[in-house]
Amino acid sequence: MFRSALSRSASYARNLAVPNNCKCIAGVRFMSKHSTESDVEFDARYESFFNRKDIDGWECRKAMNDLSGMDLVPEPRIVIAALNACRRLNDIALAIRFLETVKDKCGGKAEIYPYILQEIRPTLNQLGLSTPEELGYDKPELALKSVYDL
Amino acid sequence: MANHLVRYAAQQTKARITPAISQVRAAHDHAHEHHEVGDPVKAVIGNREIVGFGMNGQPNYIDRVDFPLPAIRYKEVTPDIQVLKEKEKGDWNKLTIEEKKALYRASFCQTFAEIKAPTGEWKSVVGFSLIACSLAMWIYIWMKKYVYAPLPKTFAPEWQQAQLERMLDMQIGPIEGLASKYDYEKGRWKE
């Protein structure tokens, strides 16, 4: 799981300072003190959620909104599961929006998004999805009049 | 026994509420011309499909990068969009770029690039701030000219000079202050 650099360095610093016998060295999340879920468990949870056969539009959107609110970039497996969920819901706009969200979560680091695209390229080809760049949506296309000028 | 009755009554109420909601949702498909009691949600959002919970449970649309999926689709379903939606159920490889873009715009108002595009608002902010500063300066000039009394005569250079000589004569601050900087033998300031 890609997390903020701060929590990652905090994790390394802690492991250097206090050697522990815990097997999940790189896995403990530092976001909330109540969460003891490891990265792998988090990924598996979201992947299995999106992979549900009977997933609803509401639940899909809820999970995607939650992911975009968290300080992380979703793993490619989560992205692939989400795109397949969009396919089952027959909603291509949702899939494209989710890809835009993933790109936005990558933030300033330029090497994360190409990696994710590379990992999900087979799924994109199989589903017939275009990335926002292919649609020309990496640049603004339309301008919205400000509500103060109406 | 009473507990059981209460639970039964609650279930009945729930059973009554849910079909009404699904009826309201189904109403989106039929065109209702005459409606004595219009659905208040439909009056606000029109024919747009409610697709999620949204930020607060209200059926509103907002473009935010930290909350990308609003509660309703952006556009109402027109016959053109309906055609595209039927095509969407098939293979997406068969959709053209234009159709994909049309489907996106049917669900969303702005793309992320458009949401994050710079507005140039900072220029008007800086401009108005500088105008306000210059206005303040003009007001000060007017105050100085018309409101403030003239400076007292003690501010005149000759008066200040005489004041300084008097202070030196009185040896004000002889150890570390003014007079300590003046060389009385030579009659001028120390180097």
Interface residues (C-beta under 8 A of the other chain):
Chain A: G57 W58 R61 K62 M64 N65 S68 G69 R87 N90 D91 I92 A93 L94 I96 R97 F98 E100 T101 K103 D104 L127 G128 L129 S130 P132 E134 L135 G136 Y137 D138 K139 P140 E141 L142 A143 L144 S146
Chain B: V51 G52 F53 V65 D66 F67 P68 L69 K85 E88 K89 D91 W92 N93 K94 L95 I97 K100 K101 L103 Y104 A106 S107 F108 C109 Q110 T111 F112 A113 E114 A117 T119
